[in-house]
Amino acid sequence: MAGTLYGPVVMPGDSRHSIFNMLVEGRLDASTRMPHPLTPEEIETLRLWVDQGAVKN
């Protein structure tokens, strides 16, 4: 949750602007894609987790 030099990776309550969600959803540059894409269900679970405040991280 501390993030990187560029700021927080997870933005609790805001999956749309969370770098974490952008990575798992493939919304960033192709060079930063995850090696094993997640299923739509897994992506939705992570989106909901972040939107609900990323509790118990």
Beta strands, then each sheet from edge to edge (+ up, - down):
end
